[in-house]
Amino acid sequence: MNNFILKFKGIDFKSISEGFADAPKHPTAIFAVIGLLVLAFIILKVRRVKLSTSILTQIGVALALGTVLKMVKFYQLPNGGSATLGSMVPILIIALFYGPEIGMLTGLLFGIIDFILAPYIMHPVQVLFDYPLAFTALGIAGYFKDKKKPYMLLGVILAILARFLFHFISGIVFYGSYAAPGQSAAVYSFLYNLSYIGPEGILCIVVLGILPIKQIYKVMSKPSMNN
């Protein structure tokens, strides 16, 4: 139970430095992540998704802000995963601004950044599920673009649940051995991932419920912003 005690950690520079040192030791996982990134850009090209300078700039800002928020942790769990200061919010905002394709691309890039900064590697498939695919799922919120606020929040909830699902499956397959005697891998994975995604998810929903998403988008999409 001591794994679930709330403790504000702030920015964990030690974990970040260790992550940089550890990642090159797993080339297969790195190639899997790079392959997924290449595939994502191919799909965007085929679907003719336009990435203007303004959109790319906003994606960059969202990634930077999300990374800073990700580094501020309330608590870190021993086998990967942490409750952060709403790091999903910038990614979800991009999805609500520009739709699922761009939202998923932003989530994918954020997942890769998270992998680079703090990799927890057991298997290449586990890496894909816990990093790029889990955060790519946040782009699902983009399907609720231009909807009324309650529906946008529903999209946010579904996106966070989709991220949780990837971690949940990864937990069953790759972390089941950490379950307590007599506890199933599914129950262990559910409780473990809920312990950090749950509080952070609630924080993100509250923040996005307060923010005037449509008004912010109107300001960001003014012609002067696209020049």
KOLLUMVO-52791 format. One record per residue: residue in three letters; z, x, y of N, C-alpha, C, O in turn. Coordinates in steps of 0.001 Angstrom, whole numbers, padded with zeros to 6 digits, always signed. Each point is the difference from the previous one (the first is absolute). Layout:
ALAZXYZXYZXYZXY
...
***
This chain:
MET+000000+000815-001212+000000-000815+001212+000000+000848+001261-000372-000475+001073
ASN+000791+001737-001200+000037+000844+001190-001386+000273+000545-000137+000456+001135
ASN-000919-000733-001940-001363+000190+000477-000380-001043+001044-000978+000180+000727
PHE+001743-001274-000644-000384-001101+000856+000898-000127+001230-000054-001004+000710
ILE+000872+002011-000463+000858-000016+001178-000814+000348+001241-000728+000992+000012
LEU+000852-001810+001030-000733+000221+001244+000532+001240+000698+001200+000129+000244
LYS-002111+000778+000072+000403+001225+000686-001142+000461+000896-001093+000300-000481
PHE+001347-000247+001757-001045+000439+000920-000185+001500-000100+000933+000774+000214
LYS-002165-000371-000545-000262+001419-000220-000740+000664+001149+000055+001219+000158
GLY-000750-002026+000647-000812+000590+001050-001228+000674-000573-000481-000387-001065
ILE-000027+001380+001752-001209+000702-000436+000387+001106-000973+000753+000912+000341
ASP-001283-001010-001562+000347+000949-001053-001050+001107-000046-000953-000066-000777
PHE+001137+001077+001613-000979+001086+000068-000005+000831-001275-001023+000585-000354
LYS+002154-000527-000337+000056+000769-001236-000908-000593-001053-000719+000731-000682
SER+000741-002061+000537-000866-000665-000975-001465+000190+000347-000840+000170-000883
ILE+000538-000198+002173-001385+000175+000428-000510+001389-000354-001108+000137-000518
SER+001900+000894+000791-000413+001371-000308-000138+000200-001506-000909+000693-000458
GLU+001810-001301-000309-000087+000095-001455-001239-000713-000509-000625+000427-000971
GLY+000275-001529+001642-001187-000743-000396-001265+000804+000193-000874+000008-000867
PHE+000768+000666+001994-001163+000855+000248-000120+001086-001061-001103+000331-000434
ALA+002235+000219+000020-000019+001083-000975-000314-000502-001403-000584+000729-000802
ASP+000965-001968+000499-000133-000516-001362-001374-000583-000286-000484+000094-001128
ALA-000153-000694+002125-001259-000702-000219-001096+000859-000624-000667-000478-000918
PRO+000435+001728+001362-001075+000806-000587+000194+000332-001482-000931+000465-000657
LYS+002129-000700+000134+000266+000297-001408-000583-001062-000927+000046+000152-001221
HIS-000595-001227+001791-000516-001115-000801-001435-000315+000428-000239-001031+000628
PRO-000717+001901-000957-001377-000179+000465-000653-001284-000492-000812-000586+000715
THR+001155+000129-001940-000607-001224-000524+000356-001195+000865-000854-000836+000294
ALA+002112+000754+000113+000431-001098+000862-000694+000072+001354-000392-001025+000559
ILE+000242+002233-000034-000673+000180+001288-001462-000440-000082-000494-000676+000903
PHE-000195+001053-001975-001393-000389-000170-000135-001515-000163-000977-000592+000460
ALA+001950-000029-001111-000027-001452-000162+000105-000692+001354-000703-000977+000259
VAL+001576+001482+000599+000171-000575+001336-001259+000206+000838-000446-000919+000688
ILE-000128+002116-000743-001220+000290+000756-001151-000882-000489-000780-000515+000802
GLY+000681+000345-002119-001047-000851-000561+000108-001430+000479-001010-000640+000292
LEU+002236+000132-000209+000214-001361+000493-000395-000119+001458-000565-001014+000410
LEU+000857+002041+000380-000363-000002+001413-001517-000013+000166-000526-000751+000820
VAL-000175+001571-001587-001469+000031+000055-000568-001357-000391-000928-000495+000639
LEU+001482-000106-001687-000461-001319-000439+000187-001042+001092-000859-000860+000198
ALA+001983+000936+000512+000273-000956+001070-001047+000097+001104-000460-001026+000501
PHE+000077+002244-000113-000997+000163+001050-001381-000451-000474-000794-000509+000792
ILE+000511+000693-002067-001272-000481-000544-000060-001525+000069-001023-000573+000374
ILE+002129-000075-000738+000058-001464+000054-000168-000502+001428-000715-000973+000242
LEU+001375+001640+000704-000148-000391+001406-001433+000163+000465-000511-000823+000760
LYS-000143+001890-001218-001393+000246+000371-000897-001093-000561-000870-000519+000698
VAL+001086+000173-001962-000816-001036-000642+000204-001346+000683-000954-000753+000192
ARG+002183+000454+000172+000310-001276+000657-000306+000028+001492+000163-001003+000693
ARG-000609+002160-000204-000403+000157+001400+001124-000361+000969-000220-000680+001002
VAL+001403+001138-001313+001139-000219+000892-000104+000985+001158-000069+001210-000217
LYS+000057-001718+001439-000170+000834+001177+001339+000572+000442+000960-000736+000226
LEU-000911+002046-000107+001193+000679+000487-000327+000636+001352-000490+001127+000068
SER+000769-001866+000999-000267+000508+001336+001019+001062+000380+001016+000177-000672
THR-001302+000519+001750+000936+001015+000496+001350-000612+000321+001041+000602-000265
SER-001058-001806+000841+001243-000683+000343+000816-000319-001250+001212+000212-000030
ILE-001883-000721-000995+000704-000348-001238+000565+001245-000666+001140-000003-000465
LEU-001943+001076+000417+000469+001246-000603+001209+000552+000744+000929+000531-000609
THR-000953-000665+001936+001133+000464+000804+001252-000800-000316+001090+000554-000139
GLN-001261-001866+000027+001146-000860-000304+000528+000247-001411+001208-000051-000230
ILE-002108+000318-000709+000432+000350-001349+000819+001285+000036+001040+000103-000650
GLY-001517+000878+001418+000715+001261+000129+001388-000185+000585+000965+000600-000473
VAL-000863-001434+001504+001298-000273+000616+000929-000696-000999+001183+000326-000097
ALA-001745-001295-000645+000803-000719-000990+000510+000937-001093+001149-000102-000429
LEU-002011+001014-000015+000410+000958-001031+001091+000934+000521+000962+000301-000706
ALA-001124+000149+001941+001003+000897+000581+001340-000711+000158+001050+000545-000342
LEU-001100-001770+000865+001238-000758+000198+000640-000339-001341+001215+000117-000164
GLY-002042-000538-000796+000531-000319-001320+000642+001205-000661+001025-000123-000671
THR-001632+001295+000862+000548+001228-000588+001350+000349+000610+000925+000392-000711
VAL-000812-000535+002033+001279+000273+000666+001068-000975-000498+001122+000406-000302
LEU-001472-001688+000218+000956-000995-000479+000368+000244-001463+001131-000255-000414
LYS-002096+000751-000365+000252+000301-001411+000995+001140-000161+000760+000050-000967
MET-000778+000856+001920+000898+001155-000058+001437-000365+000369+000931+000742-000315
VAL-000750-001878+000979+001347-000461+000356+000471-000946-001100-000436-001149-000068
LYS+001325+001635-000788+000393-000742-001195+001448-000477+000097+000892+000738+000420
PHE-000686-001987-000820+001361-000507-000120+000650+000560-001263+001173+000372-000002
TYR-001965-000321-001077+000490+000640-001215-001177+000367-000891-001062-000621+000046
GLN+001281+001642-000854-001015+000537-000912+000498-000183-001430+001136+000358-000310
LEU-001976-000911-000559+000379-000173-001395-000358+001250-000799-000912+000736+000377
PRO+001620-000492-001471-000143+001280-000705-001340+000215-000676-000436+001143-000135
ASN-000233-002207-000295-001263+000143-000727-001198-000447+000830-000967-000548-000528
GLY+001044+000788+001818-001076-000389+000908+000274-001359+000616+000677-000840-000593
GLY-001209+000633+001790+000220-001263+000698+001122+000102+001007+001040+000600-000273
SER-001252-001189+001440+001019+000036+001048-000190-001193+000928-001111-000493+000192
ALA+002214+000048+000373-000036-001054+001013-000129+000667+001359+000881+000754+000414
THR-001972-001029+000274-000275+000674+001267+000065-000971+001167+000246-001195-000168
LEU-000471+001736+001345+000110-000787+001233-001290-000787+000264-000620+000149+001053
GLY+000225-000983-002012-001153-000880+000198-001326+000720+000019-000867-000321+000813
SER+000687+001305-001707-001229+000801+000025-001245-000797-000354-001110+000435+000306
MET+001267-001600-000951-001162-000816-000354-000558-000780+001186-001143-000455-000038
VAL+001941+000299+001085-000397-000845+001126-001331+000432+000628-000874-000851+000165
PRO+000672+002128+000196-001284+000384+000616-001202-000263-000907-001066-000374+000488
ILE+001222+000564-001804-001097-000236-000932-000320-001485-000063-001168-000390-000004
LEU+002193-000429-000045-000186-001456-000048-000633-000514+001288-000810-000927-000034
ILE+001168+001515+001158-000594-000413+001279-001497+000285+000012-000783-000845+000435
ILE+000374+002018-000903-001427+000323-000068-000725-001006-000883-001097-000442+000340
ALA+001698+000074-001471-000609-000986-000893-000146-001345+000696-001034-000654-000128
LEU+002055+000237+000862-000055-001278+000715-000967+000050+001177-000538-001032+000402
PHE+000314+002215+000152-000970+000175+001080-001434-000085-000503-000822-000723+000562
TYR+000524+001473-001635-001392+000270-000366-000413-000468-001390-001139+000230-000406
GLY+002022-000870-000321-000381-000548-001286+000336+000899-001176+000509+001106+000181
PRO-000797-001584-001391+000466+000692-001209-000627+001358-000257+000690+000919-000438
GLU-002007-000768+000705-000642+001284-000312+000614+001148+000795+000376+001028-000563
ILE-000282-001217+001873+000563+001051+000842+001502+000132-000245+000548+001100+000063
GLY+000110-002216-000340+001419+000052-000325+000259+000783-001271+000946+000783-000077
MET-001794-000998-000922+000162+000726-001259-000314+001482+000165+000665+000844-000600
LEU-001670-000524+001405-000304+001401+000269+001186+000686+000674+000364+001120-000359
THR+000232-001795+001334+001154+000565+000698+001165+000194-000961+000672+001031+000029
GLY-000435-002030-000884+001056+000121-000989-000250+001132-000979+000921+000725-000376
LEU-002178-000580-000035-000364+001095-000910+000288+001351+000639+000596+000873-000631
LEU-001015-000699+001875+000243+001263+000704+001501+000252+000168+000467+001133-000124
PHE+000274-002195+000405+001447+000147+000152+000642+000401-001324+000912+000826-000028
GLY-001391-001411-001070+000526+000359-001306-000262+001451-000341+000835+000663-000614
ILE-002011-000166+001018-000327+001407-000244+000892+000911+000834+000456+001039-000477
ILE-000209-001430+001721+000902+000785+000859+001401+000032-000607+000652+001044-000034
ASP-000202-002198-000443+001329-000071-000613+000063+000887-001242+001012+000655-000250
PHE-002091-000636-000522-000061+000850-001190+000073+001480+000373+000679+000784-000662
ILE-001378-000418+001718-000005+001401+000435+001381+000423+000495+000464+001105-000283
LEU+000183-002000+001024+001300+000350+000596+001148-000022-001004+000906+000831+000067
ALA-000946-001781-000995+001141-000136-000920-000479-000424-001383+000294-001114-000435
PRO-001022+001976-000261-000526-000385-001317+001086-000057-001071+000859+000877-000089
TYR-000922-001925-000714+000843-000099-001193-000975-000228-001148-000503-001109-000176
ILE+000235+002149-000602-001115-000017-000931+000482+000068-001439+000705+000928-000395
MET-001101-001937-000385+000251+000005-001432-001307-000051-000796-000099+000529-001107
HIS-000906-001187+001711-001281-000191-000677-001020-000379+001075+000364-000648+000981
PRO-001648+001039-001144-001008-000360+001014-000104-001506+000249-000168-000422+001144
VAL+000265-000389-002194-000070-001454+000179+001223-000498+000761-000106-000891+000843
GLN+001263+001468-001142+001218-000360+000733-000155+000315+001480+000431-000777+000852
VAL-001040+001909-000546-000231+000379+001396-000873-001040+000699+000291-000407+001125
LEU-001362-000023-001798-000892-000998+000592+000736-001311+000254-000188-000625+001044
PHE+001023+000207-001990+000711-001275+000138+001080+000071+001079+000195-000964+000740
ASP+000500+002080-000645+001129+000086+000928-000388+000390+001418+000784-000195+000929
TYR-001969+000738-000749-000388+000468+001334-001248-000731+000524+000164-001016+000675
PRO-001384+001464-000940-001145-000634+000648-000193-001471-000337-000271-000799+000896
LEU+000403+000417-002173-000246-001397-000362+001082-000924+000553-000300-001095+000474
ALA+001547+001530-000532+001099-000835+000499-000154-000297+001488+000197-001134+000436
PHE-000550+002153+000339-000131-000216+001446-001341-000632+000361-000104-000701+001008
THR-000920+000942-001820-001273-000700+000207+000207-001498-000080-000644-000760+000723
ALA+001541+000331-001602+000275-001425-000187+000497-000679+001272-000114-001218+000134
LEU+000663+001990+000800+000471-000589+001258-001151-000607+000793+000212-000874+000841
GLY-001438+001341-001112-001162-000549+000690-000270-001456-000326-000781-000656+000689
ILE+001421+000140-001736-000148-001419-000350+000373-000903+001171-000524-001105+000138
ALA+001434+001590+000701+000390-000790+001178-001200-000310+000876+000009-000988+000735
GLY-001051+001827-000803-001184-000204+000820-000770-001268-000314-000777-000472+000831
TYR+000979-000089-002023-000658-001261-000343+000544-001157+000837-000580-001086+000018
PHE+001687+001322+000668+000610-001035+000837-000207+000298+001480+000702-000532+000860
LYS-001679+001393-000579-000380+000304+001375-000465-001277+000704-000663-000849-000595
ASP+001025+000735+001870-000400-001136+000845+000637-001326-000424-000432-001062+000449
LYS+001443+001113-001300+000718-001213-000383+001192-000210+000926+000354+000877+000787
LYS+000254-002044-000895+001219-000251+000766+001129+000880-000522-000045+000476-001134
LYS+001063-000266+001978+001067+000945-000305+000657-000232-001371+000199+000964-000738
PRO+000140-002198+000377+000622-000184-001331-000894+000478-001141+000491+000546-000989
TYR-001808-000751+001124-000927+000428-001055-000154+001520+000002-000146+000614-001057
MET+000179-000015+002234-000044+001468+000057+001224+000596-000694-000106+000989-000726
LEU+001262-001600+000956+001218+000487-000654-000065-000215-001505+000530+000802-000768
LEU-001181-001884+000345-000209-000217-001432-000864+001121-000566+000262+000506-001091
GLY-001294-000122+001839-000839+001109-000427+000784+001299-000097-000210+000791-000919
VAL+001113-000570+001865+000846+001190-000017+000887+000004-001238+000148+001026-000663
ILE+000438-002172+000358+000860-000110-001184-000793+000289-001274+000470+000727-000875
LEU-001675-001299+000773-000827+000233-001183-000393+001473-000115-000046+000551-001100
ALA-000235+000082+002239-000371+001419-000005+001159+000865-000483-000193+000921-000794
ILE+001390-001219+001274+001173+000767-000416+000288-000227-001482+000375+000931-000713
LEU-000552-002177+000250+000177-000297-001423-001021+000752-000847+000315+000455-001100
ALA-001545-000324+001617-001043+000731-000729+000381+001474-000116-000183+000614-001052
ARG+000715-000049+002142+000476+001382-000073+001118+000119-001035+000022+000927-000810
PHE+000901-001881+000855+001110+000002-000962-000524-000041-001439+000539+000673-000879
LEU-001579-001452+000645-000553-000148-001350-000480+001339-000551+000231+000312-001168
PHE-000902+000480+002009-000474+001309-000456+001174+000899-000380-000038+000662-001038
HIS+001069-000633+001862+001180+000806-000306+000714-000532-001251+000511+000770-000814
PHE-000488-002090+000681+000659-000630-001146-000680+000399-001308+000667+000355-000972
ILE-002003-000416+000955-000739+000392-001201+000200+001485-000294+000224+000390-001146
SER-000307+000427+002185+000232+001434-000164+001389+000266-000562+000174+000871-000852
GLY+000808-001618+001327+001372+000181-000464+000159-000333-001473+000725+000686-000722
ILE-001398-001732+000277+000085-000387-001409-000632+001065-000887+000577+000401-001011
VAL-001770+000055+001399-000775+000904-000847+000551+001423+000016+000107+000642-001045
PHE+000242-000153+002232+000323+001426+000142+001487+000308+000205+000422+001143-000174
TYR+000373-002155+000541+001406+000260+000293+000949-000768-000907+001212+000019+000211
GLY-001753-000690-001213+000829-000828-000872+001111+000766-000688+001038-000570-000335
SER-001249+001860+000123+001017+000808-000685+001273+000173+000832+001038+000397-000530
TYR-001114-000697+001837+001173+000130+000856+000907-001235-000060+001094-000007+000565
ALA-001560-001028-001252+000797-001228-000089+001303+000265-000742+000060+000847-000891
ALA+000971-001575+001265+001302+000127-000663-000095-000509-001434-000858-000829-000302
PRO+001712+001304-000572-000005-000478-001391+000111-001528-000056+000886-000597+000612
GLY-001799-000014-001355+000000-001448-000124-000768-000719+001093-000178-001216-000069
GLN-000278+001945+001076-000761-000598+001100-001483+000214-000237-000423+001103-000344
SER-000366-002147+000524-001438+000127-000217-000638+000773+001140+000528+000054+001110
ALA-001682+000547-001408-000722+000749+001031-000421-000913+001141-000009+000415+001159
ALA-000343-001669-001484-000445-000945+001027+001141-000340+000965-000193-000036+001216
VAL+001375-000210-001771+001155-000318+000856+000366+001196+000860+000285-000144+001189
TYR-000294+001326-001793+000315+001216+000759-000982+000185+001148+000407+000242+001137
SER-001710-000355-001433-001018+000205+001022+000108-001046+001103-000142+000319+001181
PHE+000391-001563-001566+000120-001080+000987+001153+000273+000963-000173-000063+001217
LEU+001344+000365-001764+001179+000225+000845-000141+001269+000839+000376+000030+001171
TYR-000917+001004-001784-000154+001280+000704-000917-000149+001209+000356+000392+001111
ASN-001524-000954-001333-000981-000119+001094+000404-001058+001019-000278+000138+001191
LEU+000933-001192-001664+000469-001026+000933+001058+000568+000935+000124-000450+001139
SER+000643+001436-001607+001110+000530+000790-000453+000688+001280+000775+000108+000950
TYR-002027+000362-000912-000465+000628+001254-001152-000759+000655-000083-000060+001226
ILE-000808-000522-002038-001099-000760+000596+000522-001316+000578-000514-000478+001012
GLY+001523-000105-001641+000564-001260+000493+000535+000095+001417-000462-000733+000875
PRO+001429+001619-000618+000536+000105+001371-001053+000401+001024-000045-000556+001097
GLU-000809+001527-001456-001024+000412+000961-001015-001106+000229-000475-000196+001118
GLY+000142-000531-002190-000944-001111+000143+000528-001065+000933-000738-000520+000836
ILE+002011+000191-000974+000623-000993+000885-000032+000481+001444-000298-000773+000911
LEU+000606+002055-000703-000050+000571+001349-001397-000124+000594-000153-000369+001164
CYS-000871+000679-001967-001384-000075+000482-000394-001430+000341-000668-000236+001007
ILE+001075-000713-001830-000322-001410+000255+000651-000470+001290-000620-000713+000789
VAL+001868+001112-000573+000709-000391+001224-000694+000592+001228-000222-000696+000991
VAL-000119+001985-001064-000655+000667+001134-001338-000655+000307-000302-000284+001159
LEU-000497+000043-002186-001315-000607+000206+000123-001462+000431-000892-000534+000660
GLY+001990-000104-001032+000236-001363+000461+000310-000055+001486-000286-000994+000669
ILE+000870+002066-000161+000352+000067+001426-001190+000456+000839-000220-000513+001097
LEU-000548+001473-001607-001116+000552+000776-001087-001042+000254-000342-000763-000904
PRO-000207+000720+002119-001126-000905+000296-001322+000632-000483-000735+000581+000798
ILE+000443-000695-002076-001126+000700-000620-001325-000314+000698-000763+000912+000322
LYS+000492-002179-000090-001293-000374+000585-000139+000520+001427-001080+000438+000398
GLN+002153-000483+000365-000055+000500+001372-000227+001503+000022-000760+000507+000825
ILE+001426+000212-001741-000200+001446-000074-001441+000314-000367-000602+000918+000557
TYR+000049-001684-001497-001387+000228-000417-000971-000227+001158-000963+000751+000156
LYS+001209-001777+000652-000876-000280+001139-000004+001158+000989-001040+000363+000549
VAL+002220+000209-000331+000105+001151+000906-000742+001195-000580-000743+000681+000707
MET+000950-000424-002010-000600+001161-000650-001516-000118-000133-000697+001012-000073
SER+000182-002245+000040-001437-000201-000220-000780-000260+001285-001166-000391-000057
LYS+001788+000601+001208-000718-000153+001266-001140+000995+000072+000106+001092-000558
PRO-001220-001446+001245-001151+000904+000078+000350+001403+000460-000589+000971-000476
SER+001551-000848+001408+000359+001315+000514+000605+000876-001076-000042+001226+000100
MET+000618-001854-001154+000614+000746-001076-001052+000539-000962+000273+000929-000759
ASN-001462-001498+000783-001041+000370-000964-001005+000979+000563-000939+000390-000693
ASN+001119+000010+001928-000927+000943+000616+000408+001433-000325-000663+000943+000431
***
